[in-house]
Amino acid sequence: MSPASYLTAPPRDAAYIVALSISAVGPVSVRVMVLWISLAVLLVAVLAGIAYCVVRGFQLYRNAKRVGGTIGAEVERISAVTLEIERQNAAAAAAAERLHGATDKLAVSRARLQLQLAALREAQALVRRTFWFVPGI
């Protein structure tokens, strides 16, 4: 060998180094491949599940926010209607009090009227007895 060939030739122990690196990896068995494939499928399934939960969580948040606004508006409407009903109940209670007072006055007036009518009938009967001989009285 010429001295220049030593510069271009690989070192004598290069075959050992290359052989060592290939043999360190070794042949890949079917079990190892199935293990890595199953781990990859598991990782994809877990990530897909997390993504699904995140998307559904955002949908739930948006729905809850929308329903919360709707419920708030309905609560305000119900409160306004309730206040109107309370106002009308107060007005009805005042009207009932006035009606009760008017009914009491009517009962007193009717009693007076009945007394006056009885007095008028008594007076008419007295006039009829006194003027029995006059026709049409």
Residue frames as a rotation matrix with the C-alpha (Angstrom) as fourth column:
MET 1
0.575 0.818 0.000 0.00
0.818 -0.575 0.000 0.00
0.000 0.000 -1.000 0.00
SER 2
-0.273 -0.635 0.723 1.16
0.573 -0.711 -0.408 3.38
0.773 0.303 0.558 -0.77
PRO 3
-0.846 -0.091 -0.525 1.22
0.511 -0.416 -0.752 6.05
-0.150 -0.905 0.398 1.90
ALA 4
-0.807 0.590 -0.018 -1.66
-0.568 -0.768 0.296 7.87
0.161 0.249 0.955 0.20
SER 5
-0.242 0.752 -0.613 -3.91
-0.060 0.619 0.783 4.86
0.968 0.226 -0.105 0.47
TYR 6
-0.587 0.001 -0.810 -3.62
0.772 0.303 -0.559 5.00
0.244 -0.953 -0.179 4.22
LEU 7
-0.949 0.209 -0.238 -5.19
-0.105 -0.916 -0.386 8.43
-0.298 -0.341 0.891 4.18
THR 8
-0.451 0.818 -0.357 -8.19
-0.822 -0.225 0.523 7.37
0.347 0.529 0.774 2.15
ALA 9
-0.383 0.312 -0.869 -8.77
0.134 0.950 0.282 3.95
0.914 -0.008 -0.405 3.63
PRO 10
0.601 0.639 0.480 -10.96
-0.438 -0.239 0.867 3.58
0.669 -0.731 0.136 6.68
PRO 11
-0.234 -0.701 0.673 -9.31
-0.968 0.102 -0.230 2.67
0.092 -0.705 -0.703 9.93
ARG 12
-0.750 -0.150 -0.644 -8.94
-0.224 0.974 0.034 -1.01
0.622 0.170 -0.765 10.74
ASP 13
-0.873 0.436 -0.218 -11.36
0.401 0.389 -0.829 -0.90
-0.277 -0.811 -0.515 13.64
ALA 14
-0.706 0.639 -0.305 -14.08
-0.695 -0.709 0.121 0.90
-0.139 0.297 0.945 11.57
ALA 15
-0.418 0.564 -0.712 -15.75
-0.247 0.683 0.687 -2.37
0.874 0.463 -0.147 10.72
TYR 16
-0.645 0.139 -0.751 -16.11
0.701 0.499 -0.509 -3.09
0.304 -0.855 -0.420 14.42
ILE 17
-0.870 0.307 -0.385 -17.64
-0.027 -0.810 -0.586 0.35
-0.492 -0.500 0.713 15.09
VAL 18
-0.528 0.699 -0.483 -20.14
-0.811 -0.246 0.531 0.05
0.252 0.672 0.697 12.21
ALA 19
-0.413 0.354 -0.839 -20.98
0.092 0.933 0.349 -3.52
0.906 0.067 -0.418 13.16
LEU 20
-0.826 0.076 -0.558 -21.45
0.563 0.074 -0.823 -2.50
-0.022 -0.994 -0.104 16.77
SER 21
-0.782 0.559 -0.275 -23.87
-0.466 -0.818 -0.339 0.28
-0.414 -0.137 0.900 15.90
ILE 22
-0.326 0.682 -0.654 -25.94
-0.707 0.283 0.648 -2.01
0.627 0.674 0.390 13.68
SER 23
-0.407 0.149 -0.901 -25.96
0.356 0.935 -0.006 -4.84
0.841 -0.323 -0.434 16.17
ALA 24
-0.979 0.083 -0.184 -26.90
0.141 -0.367 -0.919 -2.47
-0.144 -0.926 0.348 19.03
VAL 25
-0.417 0.884 -0.210 -30.17
-0.906 -0.424 0.014 -1.69
-0.077 0.195 0.978 17.30
GLY 26
-0.814 0.003 0.581 -30.60
-0.072 0.992 -0.107 -5.31
-0.576 -0.129 -0.807 16.40
PRO 27
-0.804 0.591 0.062 -33.42
0.225 0.207 0.952 -6.78
0.550 0.779 -0.299 14.43
VAL 28
-0.645 0.661 0.384 -36.82
-0.764 -0.551 -0.335 -5.37
-0.010 -0.510 0.860 15.35
SER 29
-0.940 0.329 0.094 -39.17
0.315 0.939 -0.134 -8.04
-0.133 -0.096 -0.986 16.60
VAL 30
-0.416 0.875 0.248 -42.89
0.348 -0.099 0.932 -8.16
0.840 0.474 -0.264 15.92
ARG 31
0.204 0.490 -0.847 -43.69
0.964 0.050 0.261 -7.72
0.170 -0.870 -0.463 19.61
VAL 32
-0.512 -0.473 -0.717 -41.76
0.598 -0.795 0.098 -4.48
-0.616 -0.379 0.690 19.77
MET 33
-0.952 0.203 0.228 -43.49
0.079 -0.560 0.825 -3.18
0.295 0.803 0.517 16.64
VAL 34
-0.068 0.980 -0.187 -46.91
0.594 0.191 0.782 -4.10
0.802 -0.058 -0.595 18.03
LEU 35
0.005 0.000 -1.000 -46.01
0.963 -0.269 0.004 -2.39
-0.269 -0.963 -0.002 21.30
TRP 36
-0.824 -0.384 -0.417 -45.02
0.288 -0.917 0.276 0.86
-0.489 0.107 0.866 19.56
ILE 37
-0.756 0.618 0.217 -48.05
0.110 -0.206 0.972 0.77
0.645 0.759 0.088 17.28
SER 38
0.116 0.835 -0.538 -50.40
0.818 0.228 0.528 0.15
0.564 -0.501 -0.656 20.22
LEU 39
-0.256 -0.266 -0.929 -48.75
0.800 -0.598 -0.049 2.99
-0.543 -0.756 0.366 22.17
ALA 40
-0.995 -0.099 -0.009 -49.23
0.073 -0.787 0.613 5.28
-0.068 0.609 0.790 19.18
VAL 41
-0.373 0.928 0.018 -52.90
0.334 0.115 0.936 4.26
0.866 0.355 -0.353 18.88
LEU 42
0.119 0.378 -0.918 -53.35
0.989 0.034 0.142 4.83
0.085 -0.925 -0.370 22.62
LEU 43
-0.652 -0.437 -0.620 -51.76
0.503 -0.861 0.078 8.27
-0.568 -0.261 0.781 22.39
VAL 44
-0.912 0.368 0.184 -53.99
-0.020 -0.486 0.874 9.20
0.411 0.793 0.451 19.43
ALA 45
-0.090 0.933 -0.348 -57.08
0.624 0.325 0.711 7.93
0.777 -0.153 -0.611 21.27
VAL 46
-0.055 0.011 -0.998 -56.23
0.951 -0.304 -0.056 9.88
-0.304 -0.953 0.006 24.44
LEU 47
-0.884 -0.312 -0.349 -55.55
0.202 -0.926 0.319 13.07
-0.423 0.212 0.881 22.47
ALA 48
-0.698 0.699 0.154 -58.78
0.101 -0.116 0.988 12.62
0.709 0.705 0.011 20.49
GLY 49
0.068 0.727 -0.683 -60.71
0.888 0.267 0.374 12.11
0.454 -0.632 -0.628 23.72
ILE 50
-0.357 -0.273 -0.893 -59.19
0.724 -0.686 -0.079 15.22
-0.591 -0.675 0.443 25.27
ALA 51
-1.000 -0.006 -0.008 -59.97
-0.001 -0.734 0.679 17.23
-0.010 0.679 0.734 22.12
TYR 52
-0.369 0.927 -0.066 -63.57
0.419 0.229 0.879 15.94
0.830 0.296 -0.473 22.12
CYS 53
0.097 0.383 -0.919 -64.00
0.995 -0.033 0.091 16.87
0.005 -0.923 -0.384 25.79
VAL 54
-0.691 -0.407 -0.598 -62.56
0.431 -0.895 0.111 20.35
-0.580 -0.181 0.794 25.20
VAL 55
-0.905 0.391 0.166 -64.86
-0.015 -0.419 0.908 20.98
0.424 0.820 0.385 22.23
ARG 56
-0.049 0.937 -0.347 -67.92
0.617 0.301 0.727 19.74
0.785 -0.178 -0.593 24.13
GLY 57
-0.164 -0.079 -0.983 -66.87
0.938 -0.322 -0.131 21.81
-0.306 -0.943 0.127 27.15
PHE 58
-0.952 -0.184 -0.245 -66.75
0.096 -0.939 0.331 24.97
-0.291 0.291 0.911 25.02
GLN 59
-0.579 0.813 0.055 -70.18
0.097 0.002 0.995 24.11
0.809 0.582 -0.080 23.58
LEU 60
0.068 0.590 -0.805 -71.52
0.920 0.274 0.279 23.62
0.385 -0.760 -0.524 27.09
TYR 61
-0.538 -0.347 -0.768 -70.04
0.664 -0.736 -0.132 26.94
-0.519 -0.581 0.627 28.18
ARG 62
-0.981 0.190 0.038 -71.60
-0.113 -0.718 0.687 28.78
0.158 0.670 0.726 25.22
ASN 63
-0.266 0.937 -0.225 -74.96
0.347 0.311 0.885 27.11
0.900 0.157 -0.408 25.80
ALA 64
-0.026 0.218 -0.976 -74.85
1.000 0.022 -0.021 27.88
0.017 -0.976 -0.218 29.52
LYS 65
-0.826 -0.328 -0.459 -73.96
0.348 -0.937 0.043 31.50
-0.444 -0.124 0.887 28.77
ARG 66
-0.816 0.571 0.093 -76.82
-0.150 -0.364 0.919 31.82
0.559 0.736 0.383 26.26
VAL 67
-0.013 0.840 -0.542 -79.31
0.593 0.443 0.673 30.10
0.805 -0.313 -0.503 28.57
GLY 68
-0.363 -0.190 -0.912 -78.09
0.902 -0.318 -0.293 32.22
-0.234 -0.929 0.287 31.49
GLY 69
-0.991 0.011 -0.131 -78.85
-0.046 -0.963 0.267 35.36
-0.124 0.271 0.955 29.51
THR 70
-0.468 0.875 -0.122 -82.27
-0.069 0.102 0.992 34.02
0.881 0.473 0.012 28.53
ILE 71
-0.003 0.450 -0.893 -83.03
0.878 0.429 0.213 33.01
0.479 -0.783 -0.396 32.10
GLY 72
-0.715 -0.315 -0.624 -81.91
0.603 -0.730 -0.322 36.42
-0.354 -0.607 0.712 33.36
ALA 73
-0.906 0.420 0.054 -84.23
-0.297 -0.721 0.627 38.15
0.303 0.552 0.777 30.90
GLU 74
-0.155 0.891 -0.426 -87.13
0.199 0.450 0.870 35.88
0.968 0.050 -0.247 31.87
VAL 75
-0.251 0.019 -0.968 -86.48
0.964 0.102 -0.248 36.46
0.094 -0.995 -0.043 35.59
GLU 76
-0.952 -0.106 -0.288 -86.58
0.138 -0.986 -0.092 40.22
-0.275 -0.128 0.953 34.96
ARG 77
-0.643 0.765 -0.044 -89.84
-0.314 -0.211 0.926 39.84
0.698 0.609 0.376 33.01
ILE 78
-0.027 0.622 -0.783 -91.37
0.626 0.621 0.472 37.69
0.779 -0.477 -0.406 35.76
SER 79
-0.582 -0.236 -0.778 -90.26
0.785 -0.411 -0.463 40.23
-0.211 -0.881 0.425 38.38
ALA 80
-0.969 0.245 -0.040 -91.92
-0.246 -0.920 0.304 43.04
0.037 0.305 0.952 36.43
VAL 81
-0.295 0.904 -0.310 -95.12
-0.118 0.287 0.951 41.01
0.948 0.317 0.022 36.03
THR 82
-0.175 0.186 -0.967 -95.04
0.880 0.469 -0.069 40.12
0.441 -0.863 -0.246 39.73
LEU 83
-0.868 -0.164 -0.468 -94.71
0.380 -0.827 -0.415 43.79
-0.319 -0.538 0.780 40.70
GLU 84
-0.762 0.647 -0.022 -97.64
-0.468 -0.526 0.710 44.63
0.448 0.551 0.704 38.41
ILE 85
-0.102 0.726 -0.680 -99.72
0.320 0.672 0.668 41.87
0.942 -0.149 -0.301 39.99
GLU 86
-0.449 -0.119 -0.885 -98.83
0.893 -0.035 -0.449 43.12
0.023 -0.992 0.122 43.48
ARG 87
-0.984 0.111 -0.142 -99.85
-0.109 -0.994 -0.020 46.64
-0.144 -0.004 0.990 42.46
GLN 88
-0.452 0.867 -0.210 -103.14
-0.403 0.011 0.915 45.34
0.795 0.499 0.345 41.10
ASN 89
-0.145 0.364 -0.920 -103.71
0.710 0.686 0.159 43.29
0.689 -0.631 -0.358 44.26
ALA 90
-0.781 -0.164 -0.603 -103.15
0.568 -0.590 -0.575 46.39
-0.262 -0.791 0.553 46.38
ALA 91
-0.853 0.516 -0.076 -105.61
-0.496 -0.756 0.427 48.31
0.163 0.402 0.901 44.19
ALA 92
-0.226 0.788 -0.572 -108.11
-0.015 0.584 0.811 45.43
0.974 0.192 -0.120 44.47
ALA 93
-0.400 0.045 -0.915 -107.71
0.876 0.312 -0.367 45.36
0.269 -0.949 -0.164 48.26
ALA 94
-0.939 0.072 -0.337 -108.38
0.056 -0.933 -0.356 49.10
-0.340 -0.353 0.872 48.41
ALA 95
-0.604 0.763 -0.228 -111.41
-0.576 -0.221 0.787 48.66
0.551 0.607 0.573 46.14
ALA 96
-0.244 0.498 -0.832 -112.61
0.473 0.811 0.346 45.79
0.847 -0.309 -0.433 48.34
GLU 97
-0.707 -0.043 -0.706 -112.36
0.682 -0.308 -0.664 48.05
-0.189 -0.951 0.247 51.40
ARG 98
-0.881 0.418 -0.223 -114.33
-0.451 -0.883 0.128 50.76
-0.143 0.213 0.967 49.60
LEU 99
-0.406 0.750 -0.522 -116.88
-0.291 0.435 0.852 48.16
0.866 0.498 0.041 48.50
HIS 100
-0.422 0.220 -0.880 -117.20
0.776 0.589 -0.225 46.86
0.468 -0.778 -0.419 52.06
GLY 101
-0.857 0.093 -0.508 -117.76
0.256 -0.778 -0.574 50.42
-0.448 -0.621 0.643 53.32
ALA 102
-0.725 0.620 -0.300 -120.32
-0.657 -0.491 0.572 51.06
0.207 0.612 0.763 50.57
THR 103
-0.381 0.581 -0.719 -122.07
0.175 0.809 0.561 47.79
0.908 0.088 -0.410 51.38
ASP 104
-0.618 0.131 -0.776 -122.32
0.785 0.048 -0.617 48.80
-0.043 -0.990 -0.132 55.05
LYS 105
-0.864 0.312 -0.394 -123.74
-0.258 -0.948 -0.187 52.21
-0.432 -0.060 0.900 54.05
LEU 106
-0.597 0.663 -0.452 -126.22
-0.493 0.141 0.859 50.48
0.633 0.735 0.242 51.72
ALA 107
-0.458 0.420 -0.784 -127.34
0.637 0.770 0.041 48.17
0.621 -0.480 -0.620 54.53
VAL 108
-0.724 0.180 -0.666 -127.95
0.488 -0.549 -0.679 51.18
-0.488 -0.816 0.309 56.81
SER 109
-0.803 0.429 -0.414 -129.78
-0.575 -0.741 0.348 53.02
-0.157 0.517 0.841 54.01
ARG 110
-0.536 0.624 -0.568 -131.94
-0.098 0.623 0.776 49.97
0.838 0.472 -0.273 53.27
ALA 111
-0.551 0.327 -0.768 -132.82
0.820 0.380 -0.428 49.64
0.152 -0.865 -0.478 56.96
ARG 112
-0.775 0.263 -0.574 -133.84
0.012 -0.903 -0.430 53.31
-0.631 -0.340 0.697 57.04
LEU 113
-0.737 0.504 -0.451 -135.84
-0.608 -0.200 0.769 52.84
0.297 0.840 0.454 53.83
GLN 114
-0.516 0.553 -0.654 -137.63
0.404 0.830 0.383 49.82
0.755 -0.066 -0.653 55.28
LEU 115
-0.610 0.270 -0.745 -138.41
0.713 -0.224 -0.664 51.83
-0.346 -0.937 -0.056 58.41
GLN 116
-0.774 0.315 -0.550 -139.71
-0.385 -0.923 0.012 54.74
-0.503 0.221 0.835 56.35
LEU 117
-0.675 0.549 -0.492 -141.77
-0.366 0.331 0.870 52.42
0.640 0.768 -0.023 54.14
ALA 118
-0.530 0.482 -0.697 -143.26
0.755 0.644 -0.129 50.79
0.387 -0.594 -0.705 57.22
ALA 119
-0.658 0.283 -0.698 -144.12
0.337 -0.718 -0.609 54.23
-0.673 -0.636 0.377 58.58
LEU 120
-0.787 0.370 -0.495 -145.66
-0.613 -0.560 0.557 55.20
-0.071 0.742 0.667 55.22
ARG 121
-0.609 0.580 -0.541 -147.76
0.120 0.742 0.659 52.01
0.784 0.337 -0.522 55.13
GLU 122
-0.546 0.393 -0.740 -148.90
0.832 0.148 -0.535 52.65
-0.100 -0.908 -0.408 58.66
ALA 123
-0.726 0.262 -0.637 -149.83
-0.129 -0.960 -0.248 56.21
-0.676 -0.098 0.730 57.73
GLN 124
-0.754 0.461 -0.468 -151.68
-0.529 -0.005 0.848 55.01
0.389 0.887 0.248 54.62
ALA 125
-0.558 0.558 -0.614 -153.55
0.574 0.794 0.201 52.43
0.600 -0.240 -0.763 56.69
LEU 126
-0.601 0.316 -0.734 -154.51
0.598 -0.432 -0.676 55.12
-0.531 -0.845 0.070 59.19
VAL 127
-0.763 0.317 -0.564 -155.73
-0.527 -0.810 0.257 57.40
-0.376 0.493 0.785 56.38
ARG 128
-0.696 0.528 -0.488 -157.74
-0.174 0.535 0.827 54.55
0.697 0.660 -0.280 54.85
ARG 129
-0.511 0.524 -0.681 -159.38
0.830 0.505 -0.234 53.79
0.221 -0.685 -0.694 58.19
THR 130
-0.635 0.254 -0.730 -160.12
0.269 -0.813 -0.517 57.41
-0.724 -0.524 0.448 58.78
PHE 131
-0.335 0.490 -0.805 -161.47
-0.809 -0.587 -0.020 58.13
-0.483 0.645 0.593 55.32
TRP 132
-0.740 0.068 0.669 -163.13
0.162 0.984 0.079 54.79
-0.653 0.167 -0.739 54.69
PHE 133
0.258 0.963 0.082 -166.05
0.429 -0.038 -0.902 56.37
-0.866 0.268 -0.423 53.05
VAL 134
0.364 -0.194 -0.911 -163.97
-0.721 -0.677 -0.144 58.16
-0.589 0.710 -0.387 50.33
PRO 135
0.877 -0.042 0.479 -163.48
0.268 0.869 -0.415 55.90
-0.399 0.492 0.774 47.35
GLY 136
0.756 -0.616 0.220 -159.95
0.250 -0.040 -0.968 55.54
0.605 0.787 0.124 45.84
ILE 137
0.403 -0.670 0.624 -157.90
-0.846 -0.533 -0.027 56.36
0.350 -0.517 -0.781 48.87
